[in-house]
């Protein structure tokens, strides 16, 4: 089966020692990093900085503000994370650096990366703060003393208002993925946070693009910044055969076990988005008898080295890791990469699959894509300029057949080795007793591969039922999409919530994974009333951002949003728990608390207007709403 050619960036975060640097490219040890940080970089296997790192690190170490135009995957976390740690005083037990990210997922990833860079800085504490998690543990950690906080603007504001987080000692501020924050409605929170930080501070602003709105923020909050723009760099790898499988989230673990059981690869690496997911998946594999281990930012360097050595020696077959933990990993035995969670960015995808197909070998890569993540898959395919092949997840029957085939293939060698007298006598006695030789052999083979009959049949039937349901759901989805677009084959400018706002794979389990997002109201759900509306300057992106960032929801949990003068109505597919209602009730959008509650009905009112997603921050960004059509009052689309 031919391999799909892939465009691979010079590095997703940095270039490893295995990559030969260009003659004019500086090494990390030439960038002026303090010895402790240089040692941490060396431990991670980095020798040559990426383009953004080579330009940003010296500028930040010299005390300059910077604006960086760079895509995720170009190494910007290390570009600001290493200078950030150089500015931290471990003996001062106050928050000295604050990194703002648009999503909880990115907050966790950035915090994990900074922790790995601080491995030689004893006493430096890094804390991620984000919505959807309990307040008390975060407040306790802040009270005990934290040096670096990485968080979403809403939760950072909440801790500031509660008095748990002070910015008096902050000397380093980072705004990561500024353009994404625009789209998610964090304008006022970001502006207030910057306004409450000390006047004497260093600021690094990163964005995938630099439109006028972002430039306005730079003018307001940065001092004579160094402007850095980095284009995507790429090289070609054609030794990896890339596939994907549509797998609802609730079936991912079972699918992973069957994929590993039917692979002929010497070793495999399984990628997850977060360290908690890595730990859960690793534990699930070990529970099912798979020789697996997990590495994440929590794993000490010596333990990490031991795990990697076990992988190299063959004592370990499966490694579960996050993107950060797998940096610099070069093990020739890895013949399979499984993206348990599809990455947020194409650059991370190509970095992951680059862990296999090394040293002249071929490799396999399979990505688990949930039904509502098809947009992310298409984005990856467009970036790498190749189409991934769709495959079916192996069934329990396929697993048994694979194991049996391997046993039968090994039979001639075992037969040639001899010393089968005992077994021959036992089998002969059964045959002479009336047993059918072929049936007896088949029974022994079934026992050898762990097929005990009824249980295996039940698992196969469950698998076949799931496949039928998935096919039916897919057909229904395509039919509804066709009907919703009136047969024109396009969705116009409707907003795809799942692609943009699905930031947390650990959202509530849903039975309607295959419903068409952004086309119509969900078939079932609860309508909630929130105390923000047009008069407060709210937009749909701000409401969705608060629900996903603070309530632990995913974008596809949110249905239709109707915005009125002083309030809004939101359809949510899964009823919110009391804890979620409590968190969301204190969340702020457009400077006002949501005060969310189940809608009990209200007098008839005029229809809502549709608002476009805001293109700019308030107080620093121009508010560019979608223009009115000539068809009368705007009606809000499903959002």
Buried (B, 14 or more C-beta within 10 A) or exposed (E): EEBBBBBBBBBBBBBBEEEEBEEEBBEBEEBBBBEBBBBBBBBBBBBBBBBBBBBBBBBBBEEBBBBBBBBBBBBBBBBBBBBBBBBBEBEEBBBBBBBBBBBBBBBBBBBBBBBBBBBBBEEBBBBBBBBBBEBEEBBEBBEEEBBBBBBBBBBBBBBBEEEBBEBEBBBBBBBBBBBBBBBBBBBBBBBBBBEEBEEEBBBBBBBBEBBEBBBBBBEBBBEEBBEBEBEBBBEEBBBBBBBBBBBBBEBBBBBBBBBBBBBEBBBBBBBBBBBBBBBBBBEBBBEBEBBBBBBBBBBEEEEBEBBBEBBBEEEBBBBBBBBBBBBBBBBEBBBBBBBBBBBBBBBBBBBBBBBBBBEEBEBBBBBBBBBBBBBBBEBBBEBBEBEBBEEEBBBBBBBBBBBBEEBEEEEEEEEEEEEEEEEEEEBEEEEEEEBEEEEEEEBEBBEEBEBEEEEBEEBBEBBEEBEEBBEEBEEEBEEBBEEBBEEEEEBEEBBBBBBBBBBBBBBBEBEBBBBBBBBBEBEEBBBBBBBBBBEBBBBBBBBBBBBBBBBBBBBBBBBBBBBBEEBBBBBBBBEBEEEBBEBBBBBBBBBBBBBBBEBEEEEEEEEBBBBBBBBBBBBBBEBBBEEEEEEEEBEBBBB
